[in-house]
Amino acid sequence: MNKEKQIEKIITSLKTNNIKLTHTRIEILEYLIDNKNHPTADEIYNAIKKKYWTISKATIYSTLDLLEELGKIQKIIIGSSARYDWNTKPHHHFICRKCGKIYDIEQEFVNICPIINIVKKKGYKIENIKAYFYGLCPKCATEELKKEVG
């Protein structure tokens, strides 16, 4: 789905929920869709402030909280940092320990992870699975390998 259709779909949903549409709310949505790097609230604030210099951090945080509450974005907590993801479909994340980038992992684990069956057999009802993988992304792994060899 292209950016315009994604935004149109979210705007329609916000209108249905009687949420006031403001330029800054739309700008935050556009920023998240354009920047799939899981930005922090500060990164979003700094980018949007260039266009809307009167915007406050409180507006950014309240909009992000609202969009998360409505299920239009998801908040990812990594360590003590909150990051935001426009992709609300079930997926997982890989975090590079060297460059800090976060990558989406679009893979279901329900049928391939043995621990899920162990947990289910103990009587737990799994409703959602979110996994975080930590290590080196391909670029950083290649750079590290070159250092070891060189």
Protein Blocks (a to p, Z undefined) as FASTA:
>chain_A
ZZklmmmmmmmmmmmnopacdfklmmmmmmmmmmmnopafklmmmmmmmmmmmbcfklmm
mmmmmmmmnopaccddehjaccddfblcdcdddddfklopacdddddfklmmmklmmmmm
nopacfbdcdddddddfklmmmmmmmmmZZ
